[in-house]
Amino acid sequence: MSRRQPVVVGLFVGLMVGLVVAVIASHLTAVGYRAAKTAATAASAAATSIVGEPYQGDPAQEARLVQSESERLVYVRTVAAAARWNDAITEGPYRLRTGPVYTLVLPARPAPYTLADLQQLAPETFVVQPNGAYLLSESIIVLAGATLELAPPEGSMQPQRPGPTLAEPGVELRLESNEESFVSIVTMGGSLSVAGTAEAPVVMTSWNSTLGAYDARTGDGRSYVRVIGGHATLSNATISHLGFWSGNTGGLSLTGTDVSGNFNATENPDASGSQNIAGAQLLPPGAVENPATAPEYSFVSAGIDNVSLIGNAFGLFVTSADGVVVRNSTISQSLVDGLVFHRFVTDSSVTHTVSEDNAVDGFSLARSSAEVAFTRVTAEGNGRNGMTLDGESLATGPSATGTAVEHYGDNIVTNSTFADNARYGVEIRGGDNLVVSSSEFTGNESGVVVSEAASDVHITDNEFDDQTRQSVAVRDTVGGAEVTGNVIQGGDTGVYVRNAAAEVADNDIDAVSNHGISLIGDVGDTAVSDNEVAGFGRVPIYTEESIGGTVGENSTRDWRPAMSLQTIVDSVFQPLTLVWLTLGLIVLVTAVIPAGQRRTSIKHPYAERVPLTSYSRGVVSRDSIARPSPSGARAQHGVAKADHE
């Protein structure tokens, strides 16, 4: 083998090794990027699957109890509707046997029913306890034209009472609730007034007399308060640990109804034309001249001011209502949602209200509710979303009930705070003309998420700080979203648009760790312009996986690549760099270790070209250089040759 062959072989081998290493590095980079995308997708799926804290109860038993309560109310309505033909019902309130406990029915009269009236009407079931609290051990129904007023006497102050109380109230009302039975207060077309004062508030709670504490269990049912139709006014009150399973029995419920007239009861007219309701056990005080008839009512209205709702199944549940006003209130520790506007809630407002530490959503606005304003509200530490606005239609085509397919909207969220909710700060699902503005979002999984074909959505002038994933996400056929004037700090991605159309402009995005703005899928009508984008992720505006969309002038001068394994591989270990490094290493090795000597010790490169003096001292005698005879010359030559060798 010639001496140049090892160098040629080394160059060839180096080239091959460099190419292989470059391919491997590129592959690892691609795998890392795919792994990052997979992790992001998994995180998205995990966020979508967050449903809040599980409900701790007995679903089968609680559902049966909800049905039983519905049947009880139908029975009372039926008795009230037939009262004019029933001679057993006399003037004034009456009592019905309804399962484990009685139900006291309060018919119409001009003056409200007060605590003093309840003491007279139910001396055995409305009893003052040693600590001054009232214990109610039978249910109450308030009919149309009647008002139940729960308020401290005029001029009363907070009494100093011995024994366990939730606070030092002007009035504390305990609703008996144990493993055997529970009671409720329900108005059916009538009105409920809970009128505490700052000096003498009202406290209402469930109460287990055996345990001497509120009822913490829902599996066997729990006391609740419900207003069906009519009007409710609540102020300066604490309502806690009420309700179970359904919205109607969820704690404090305001529900409208379109039910009137026929309640499918068994009626047996006698010869005189009067009617007796089968099974009704009436305990009347006298004759009746103007009995209550079945009320023809639908929507409920309410005013709630300075009320604390603690530990209810649903903090406040509202459906089929108009003109509901909630302000200066607190909702916390609900077993499901905090405040729920369920169906057909219109022209209502929530201001200066906090909903925190609830198992699912802080505020929930369900389908078919519209024209609701949330101003200066706070949703913090909830198990799923801070707020959910669902404006989708109730049906997408022909249905059994012929429901309209219209979308709902005209809802506004302004000057509010959404912090540390497990999933989203605000989720918008469908609907038209929706506004989220001038609000603060901190530490949520995502800030504002818009989906399900919502349109004319305005997300403007908000502040987003350290959302885990996206600060604003617009996705899934959303049309006409406007994301402008927001200040975004931290998080994985500032603004994320997927298969939707949005105007993303004039946003100040800083310290994001992946993309400032990300466009994915079909974003044909999306425009991105005039944004300040700074951070340390891969690229400031990501469009590689999008179709359409327009990216105009945006400032990215403060964008810096993030220091990570991927960026190091991308910036330092480029394919050509790897090739040249490998070639240089092999050339160096082949130069230092010549062929044929790589397995022996290292020798001097000019070992074969040494001077003759290295073989002798260069000194000879005079006799050795005398002219020799021919034979002597031959002999001398042999000696010299021998010496040389």
C-alpha positions in Angstrom: 0.0 0.0 0.0 1.4 3.4 -1.0 1.8 6.1 1.6 -1.0 8.2 0.1 -3.6 5.5 0.3 -4.3 5.9 4.0 -5.0 9.5 3.5 -7.4 8.8 0.7 -9.1 6.1 2.7 -9.3 8.5 5.7 -10.9 11.2 3.6 -13.4 8.8 2.2 -14.3 7.3 5.6 -14.5 10.8 7.1 -16.9 11.9 4.4 -19.1 8.9 5.0 -19.1 9.3 8.7 -19.9 13.0 8.4 -22.8 12.3 6.2 -24.2 9.6 8.5 -23.8 11.8 11.5 -25.5 14.7 9.7 -28.4 12.5 8.7 -28.7 11.2 12.3 -28.6 14.8 13.7 -31.3 15.9 11.2 -33.4 12.9 12.1 -33.1 13.6 15.8 -34.0 17.2 15.3 -37.1 16.2 13.3 -38.0 13.6 15.9 -37.5 16.2 18.7 -39.8 18.7 16.9 -42.4 16.0 16.3 -42.1 15.0 19.9 -42.6 18.6 21.0 -45.7 18.9 18.7 -47.0 15.6 20.1 -46.5 16.8 23.6 -48.3 20.1 22.8 -51.2 18.1 21.2 -51.3 15.9 24.3 -51.3 19.0 26.5 -54.2 20.4 24.5 -56.2 17.2 24.8 -55.4 17.1 28.5 -56.7 20.6 28.9 -59.8 19.8 26.9 -60.5 16.8 29.1 -60.4 18.9 32.3 -63.9 18.7 33.7 -63.3 19.9 37.2 -63.5 18.1 40.5 -65.8 15.0 40.6 -69.1 15.3 42.3 -69.1 13.3 45.6 -72.6 11.9 46.0 -75.0 9.1 45.1 -76.1 9.6 41.5 -78.9 7.0 41.5 -80.4 8.0 44.9 -80.1 11.7 44.3 -81.7 11.5 40.9 -84.7 9.6 42.5 -84.9 12.3 45.1 -85.0 15.0 42.5 -87.9 13.2 40.7 -89.7 12.8 44.1 -89.4 16.6 44.7 -90.8 17.3 41.3 -93.8 15.1 42.0 -94.3 16.7 45.4 -94.5 20.2 43.8 -96.9 19.0 41.2 -99.1 17.6 43.9 -99.1 20.9 45.8 -99.9 22.8 42.6 -102.8 20.4 41.9 -104.2 21.0 45.4 -103.9 24.7 45.0 -105.5 24.7 41.6 -108.5 22.7 43.0 -108.8 24.6 46.3 -111.9 26.6 45.3 -113.8 23.3 45.0 -112.4 21.7 48.1 -114.4 22.4 51.3 -111.7 21.0 53.4 -109.4 23.9 52.7 -110.4 27.0 54.7 -109.1 30.5 54.7 -105.4 31.0 55.3 -102.4 28.7 55.2 -102.8 24.9 55.2 -100.7 21.9 55.6 -100.3 18.8 53.4 -98.8 15.5 54.2 -96.0 15.0 51.6 -93.8 12.1 52.3 -91.5 12.0 55.3 -92.3 15.7 56.2 -95.3 18.0 56.0 -95.5 20.9 53.6 -96.9 24.2 54.9 -98.7 26.1 52.1 -98.9 29.9 52.3 -101.7 31.2 50.0 -102.1 34.8 48.7 -102.6 37.7 51.0 -101.6 41.4 50.9 -99.2 41.3 53.9 -96.0 39.3 53.7 -95.6 36.2 55.9 -92.9 36.9 58.5 -90.9 35.0 61.1 -93.5 35.8 63.7 -96.2 34.4 61.4 -94.2 31.2 60.9 -93.9 30.8 64.7 -97.7 31.0 65.0 -98.5 28.8 62.1 -95.9 26.1 62.9 -95.0 26.2 66.6 -93.8 22.6 66.5 -91.8 22.8 63.3 -90.4 26.3 63.4 -88.7 26.4 66.8 -86.2 28.8 68.4 -83.0 27.0 69.5 -81.1 27.8 72.7 -78.6 29.9 70.8 -81.4 32.0 69.2 -81.4 30.3 65.8 -84.6 29.1 64.1 -84.9 25.4 63.2 -87.4 24.6 60.4 -88.4 21.0 60.2 -91.2 21.1 57.6 -91.2 22.4 54.0 -92.8 25.7 53.0 -94.6 26.5 49.7 -95.4 30.1 48.9 -98.2 30.5 46.3 -98.8 33.3 43.8 -99.9 36.5 45.5 -98.0 35.7 48.7 -94.6 36.9 50.0 -92.4 35.2 52.5 -90.2 37.7 54.2 -87.2 36.5 56.2 -85.7 39.5 58.0 -84.7 40.6 61.5 -87.1 42.7 63.4 -86.7 46.4 63.0 -83.9 47.9 65.0 -82.3 44.5 65.8 -78.5 44.2 66.0 -76.3 41.2 65.9 -77.0 39.3 69.0 -74.2 37.5 71.0 -75.4 33.9 71.0 -73.8 30.9 72.6 -73.4 27.7 70.6 -72.2 27.0 67.0 -73.2 29.5 64.4 -71.9 30.3 60.9 -71.7 34.0 61.8 -73.2 36.3 64.4 -76.4 36.9 62.4 -79.5 39.0 63.0 -81.4 35.9 61.9 -80.1 32.4 61.5 -82.5 30.0 59.8 -81.5 26.3 59.9 -83.3 23.9 57.5 -83.4 20.4 59.0 -81.5 18.0 56.7 -80.5 14.5 57.8 -80.3 10.9 56.6 -84.1 10.5 57.0 -85.5 13.6 55.4 -84.8 17.2 54.4 -87.0 20.3 54.0 -87.2 23.1 51.5 -88.6 26.6 50.9 -90.2 26.9 47.5 -92.2 29.8 46.0 -94.6 28.9 43.1 -95.5 32.3 41.6 -95.0 34.0 45.0 -92.1 36.1 46.2 -89.2 35.5 48.6 -87.6 38.3 50.5 -84.4 37.7 52.5 -83.7 41.1 53.8 -80.8 41.3 56.2 -78.9 44.5 57.0 -75.2 45.2 57.4 -75.6 45.2 61.2 -78.0 42.3 61.3 -77.5 39.9 58.3 -79.5 36.7 57.6 -77.9 33.3 57.6 -79.5 30.2 56.1 -78.0 26.8 56.1 -78.9 23.1 56.1 -78.7 21.6 59.6 -78.3 18.1 60.9 -79.7 18.3 64.5 -78.2 14.9 65.4 -74.7 16.0 64.5 -75.2 19.6 65.6 -73.7 20.9 62.3 -74.6 21.7 58.7 -75.3 18.7 56.4 -72.2 17.9 54.4 -73.7 14.9 52.6 -75.8 15.0 49.4 -76.3 11.3 48.8 -79.6 11.3 50.9 -80.7 14.7 49.6 -80.2 18.1 51.2 -82.3 21.1 52.0 -82.7 23.8 49.3 -84.4 27.1 48.4 -86.1 27.6 45.1 -88.1 30.5 43.6 -90.4 29.4 40.7 -91.7 32.4 38.8 -92.5 35.5 40.8 -89.7 37.5 42.3 -86.8 37.1 44.7 -85.0 39.8 46.7 -81.9 38.8 48.8 -79.6 41.2 50.5 -77.0 41.0 53.3 -77.3 37.3 53.7 -75.2 34.1 53.9 -76.7 31.0 52.3 -74.6 27.9 52.7 -74.4 24.2 52.3 -77.7 23.7 50.6 -78.9 21.6 47.7 -78.0 18.4 45.8 -77.7 16.9 42.3 -79.8 19.1 40.0 -80.0 22.8 39.3 -83.6 23.0 40.5 -82.6 21.5 43.8 -79.1 22.8 43.8 -79.1 25.3 46.7 -80.5 28.7 45.8 -82.4 28.3 42.5 -84.4 30.9 40.5 -86.4 29.1 37.9 -89.2 30.2 35.6 -91.8 27.9 34.3 -94.5 27.6 31.7 -96.5 25.0 33.6 -100.0 26.0 34.6 -103.5 24.5 34.9 -103.5 20.8 34.5 -101.1 18.8 36.8 -102.4 15.3 36.1 -103.9 14.8 39.5 -106.7 12.4 40.4 -109.9 14.4 40.9 -113.2 13.0 42.3 -116.1 15.4 41.9 -119.0 14.8 44.4 -122.7 15.3 43.8 -122.5 18.9 44.8 -119.9 19.7 42.2 -117.1 20.1 44.6 -113.8 18.2 44.2 -111.6 16.4 46.7 -108.0 15.7 45.8 -107.2 12.1 46.3 -104.7 11.6 49.1 -104.6 15.2 50.3 -104.3 15.4 54.1 -105.3 18.9 54.9 -105.0 20.6 58.3 -106.8 23.9 57.8 -107.4 26.6 60.3 -110.7 27.9 58.8 -112.9 28.5 55.7 -111.6 29.9 52.5 -113.3 32.6 50.3 -110.6 33.5 47.8 -108.4 30.5 47.4 -105.3 30.6 45.3 -105.6 29.2 41.8 -102.9 27.7 39.6 -100.6 30.7 38.7 -100.1 31.5 35.1 -96.4 32.7 35.3 -93.3 32.0 33.3 -90.2 34.1 34.0 -88.6 34.8 37.3 -86.8 38.0 38.3 -84.5 38.7 41.1 -82.2 41.2 42.8 -79.3 39.8 44.8 -77.0 42.2 46.7 -74.2 41.5 49.2 -75.0 37.8 49.5 -72.4 35.0 50.2 -73.2 31.6 48.8 -70.9 29.0 50.3 -70.7 25.2 49.7 -74.0 24.8 47.8 -74.3 22.1 45.1 -74.8 24.9 42.6 -74.0 28.3 44.1 -76.7 30.1 42.3 -78.8 28.5 39.6 -81.0 30.6 37.3 -83.1 29.6 34.4 -86.0 31.2 32.4 -85.4 34.6 34.0 -85.4 38.2 33.0 -83.9 41.2 34.7 -81.8 39.3 37.2 -79.3 41.5 39.0 -76.4 40.1 41.1 -73.9 42.5 42.7 -71.4 42.7 45.5 -71.7 39.0 46.2 -69.4 36.0 46.7 -69.9 32.4 45.5 -67.4 29.8 46.7 -66.8 26.1 47.3 -69.8 24.9 45.2 -69.9 21.2 44.5 -70.6 21.9 40.8 -70.7 25.4 39.3 -70.7 28.8 41.0 -73.2 31.0 39.2 -75.2 29.3 36.4 -77.5 31.2 33.9 -78.8 28.0 32.4 -81.6 28.6 29.8 -83.4 31.7 28.6 -81.8 34.2 30.9 -82.0 37.6 29.3 -81.4 41.3 30.1 -79.4 40.5 33.3 -76.2 41.7 34.9 -73.5 40.5 37.3 -71.3 43.1 38.9 -68.6 43.2 41.6 -69.1 39.5 42.3 -66.5 36.9 43.1 -66.8 33.2 42.2 -63.9 31.1 43.5 -62.8 27.6 44.4 -65.8 26.0 42.8 -65.6 22.4 41.6 -66.3 23.2 37.9 -66.9 26.7 36.5 -67.0 30.0 38.3 -69.6 31.5 36.0 -71.6 29.5 33.4 -73.8 31.0 30.8 -75.6 28.2 28.9 -77.2 28.1 25.5 -80.2 30.4 24.8 -79.2 33.0 27.3 -78.4 36.4 25.9 -77.9 40.1 26.7 -76.0 39.4 29.9 -73.3 41.7 31.2 -70.5 40.7 33.5 -68.7 43.7 34.9 -65.9 43.7 37.5 -66.3 40.1 38.3 -63.6 37.7 39.6 -63.3 34.0 38.8 -60.4 32.4 40.7 -59.2 28.9 41.5 -62.1 27.1 39.9 -61.8 23.4 38.9 -62.4 24.0 35.1 -63.1 27.4 33.6 -63.4 30.8 35.2 -66.3 31.6 32.9 -68.1 29.7 30.1 -70.2 31.5 27.5 -72.1 29.0 25.4 -74.0 30.7 22.6 -74.6 27.7 20.4 -78.1 27.0 19.0 -80.3 24.5 20.9 -80.8 22.5 17.7 -79.0 22.2 14.4 -82.1 21.0 12.4 -85.6 19.5 12.9 -86.1 18.2 16.4 -88.8 16.6 18.5 -89.8 20.0 20.0 -89.2 22.1 17.0 -86.5 24.2 18.7 -85.2 27.2 16.8 -81.7 27.0 15.3 -80.7 30.5 16.1 -77.5 31.4 17.8 -77.4 33.6 20.9 -75.1 36.3 22.1 -74.8 40.0 22.9 -73.0 39.1 26.1 -70.2 41.3 27.5 -67.4 40.7 29.9 -65.5 43.8 31.0 -63.0 45.0 33.7 -62.9 41.5 35.2 -60.2 39.2 36.6 -59.6 35.5 35.8 -56.8 33.8 37.8 -55.5 30.3 38.4 -58.4 28.4 36.9 -57.5 24.8 36.0 -58.5 25.2 32.3 -59.5 28.4 30.6 -60.1 31.9 32.0 -63.0 32.5 29.6 -64.3 29.9 27.1 -66.6 31.1 24.3 -68.5 28.4 22.5 -70.5 29.7 19.6 -72.7 32.8 19.7 -72.7 36.2 18.1 -71.5 39.7 19.1 -69.5 38.7 22.2 -67.0 41.0 24.0 -64.2 40.3 26.4 -62.4 43.6 27.1 -60.3 45.4 29.7 -59.8 42.3 31.8 -56.9 40.5 33.5 -55.9 36.9 33.0 -53.3 35.3 35.2 -52.0 31.7 35.6 -54.8 29.9 33.7 -54.2 27.0 31.3 -55.3 29.3 28.5 -56.6 32.8 28.7 -59.5 33.2 26.3 -60.5 30.3 24.0 -63.1 30.9 21.2 -64.6 27.9 19.2 -67.7 26.4 17.7 -68.4 28.9 15.0 -68.6 31.9 17.2 -68.7 35.2 15.2 -68.2 38.9 15.8 -66.1 38.2 18.8 -64.0 41.1 20.2 -61.1 40.3 22.5 -59.6 43.7 23.1 -57.4 45.7 25.6 -56.9 42.7 28.0 -53.8 41.8 30.0 -52.5 38.2 29.9 -49.8 37.1 32.3 -48.2 33.7 32.4 -50.9 31.5 30.9 -49.5 28.0 30.6 -50.4 27.5 26.9 -52.0 30.1 24.8 -53.2 33.5 26.0 -55.8 33.8 23.2 -56.9 30.8 21.0 -59.3 31.2 18.1 -60.1 27.9 16.5 -62.6 25.7 14.7 -64.6 27.7 12.1 -64.7 30.9 14.1 -65.4 33.8 11.9 -64.9 37.5 12.5 -62.8 37.4 15.7 -60.9 40.5 16.6 -57.9 40.2 18.8 -56.5 43.7 19.2 -54.8 45.9 21.7 -53.9 43.1 24.2 -50.8 42.9 26.3 -49.5 39.4 26.6 -46.7 38.4 28.9 -45.3 34.8 29.1 -46.8 31.5 28.2 -46.1 29.1 25.4 -47.9 31.0 22.6 -49.4 34.5 22.5 -52.2 34.2 19.9 -53.1 30.9 18.3 -55.4 30.7 15.3 -56.5 27.4 13.9 -59.0 26.8 11.1 -60.6 30.1 11.8 -60.5 33.8 10.7 -59.3 36.5 13.0 -57.8 40.0 12.9 -54.7 40.0 15.1 -53.4 43.5 15.4 -51.7 46.0 17.7 -50.9 43.4 20.4 -47.8 43.7 22.6 -46.5 40.1 23.1 -43.4 39.5 25.2 -41.5 36.6 26.9 -43.4 33.8 25.2 -41.4 30.6 24.9 -42.6 29.1 21.6 -44.4 31.4 19.2 -45.7 34.9 19.5 -48.4 34.2 16.9 -49.2 30.8 15.5 -51.4 30.1 12.4 -52.5 26.5 11.8 -54.7 25.0 9.1 -57.1 27.1 6.9 -56.8 30.7 8.1 -57.7 32.3 4.8 -59.3 35.4 6.2 -56.8 36.0 9.0 -54.7 39.1 9.0 -51.7 39.6 11.3 -50.2 43.1 11.4 -48.8 45.8 13.7 -47.9 43.5 16.5 -44.9 43.8 18.8 -43.6 40.3 19.2 -40.7 39.5 21.6 -39.7 36.2 23.2 -37.2 33.4 23.0 -39.0 30.6 21.2 -38.5 29.0 17.8 -40.0 31.6 15.5 -42.0 34.7 16.3 -44.8 34.2 13.8 -45.4 30.6 12.8 -47.1 30.0 9.5 -45.5 26.8 8.1 -48.7 24.7 8.7 -51.2 27.2 7.6 -53.1 27.9 4.3 -53.9 31.4 3.4 -53.8 34.3 5.9 -51.9 37.6 5.5 -48.9 38.5 7.6 -48.2 42.2 7.3 -45.6 44.4 9.1 -44.9 43.3 12.6 -42.0 44.1 14.9 -39.9 41.1 15.9 -36.6 42.9 16.6 -36.5 41.7 20.2 -37.1 38.1 19.4 -34.3 35.7 20.5 -34.0 32.0 19.8 -34.4 30.0 23.0 -31.4 28.1 24.3 -32.4 24.5 24.2 -31.0 21.2 22.8 -32.9 21.8 19.6 -31.5 25.2 19.0 -28.0 24.1 19.8 -28.3 21.3 17.3 -29.7 23.7 14.7 -27.2 26.5 15.2 -23.9 24.6 16.0 -24.2 21.1 14.6 -25.2 21.9 11.1 -24.8 19.1 8.6 -21.8 20.8 6.8 -20.2 21.6 10.1 -20.4 18.0 11.1 -18.9 16.9 7.8 -15.9 19.2 8.1 -15.3 18.5 11.7 -15.2 14.8 11.0 -13.0 15.2 7.9 -10.5 17.4 9.9 -10.3 14.8 12.7 -9.6 11.9 10.3 -7.0 13.9 8.4 -5.3 14.8 11.7 -5.3 11.1 12.8 -3.9 9.9 9.4 -1.1 12.5 9.5 0.0 11.6 13.0 -0.2 7.8 12.6 1.4 6.7 9.2 0.3 3.4 7.6 2.2 0.3 8.7 3.2 1.8 12.0 -0.1 2.4 13.7 0.3 -0.8 15.7 3.9 -0.2 16.9 5.6 2.5 18.8 6.0 6.0 17.3 9.3 6.4 15.3 11.1 9.4 13.9 9.8 10.2 10.4 13.4 10.3 8.9 14.9 7.3 10.6 16.2 5.9 7.3 18.2 9.0 6.4 20.8 9.2 9.2 24.4 10.5 8.7 27.3 7.9 8.4 28.8 9.3 11.6 26.1 7.6 13.4 27.6 4.2 12.5 31.4 5.0 13.6 33.5 7.7 15.3 35.2 8.6 11.9 38.8 7.9 13.2 41.3 5.5 11.4 45.0 4.6 11.9 47.8 5.5 9.4 48.5 1.8 8.8 44.9 1.3 7.7 45.3 3.8 4.9 48.8 2.7 3.6 48.9 1.3 0.1 48.1 -2.4 0.5 49.2 -5.3 -1.7 46.5 -6.7 -3.9 45.8 -9.5 -1.5 46.1 -7.1 1.4 43.8 -4.7 -0.3 41.2 -7.4 -0.7 41.7 -8.3 2.9 41.4 -4.6 4.0 38.3 -4.2 1.9 36.7 -7.1 3.6 37.6 -5.7 7.1 36.2 -2.3 6.1 33.1 -4.0 4.8 32.7 -6.0 7.9 33.2 -2.8 10.0 30.6 -1.1 7.9 28.1 -3.8 8.4 
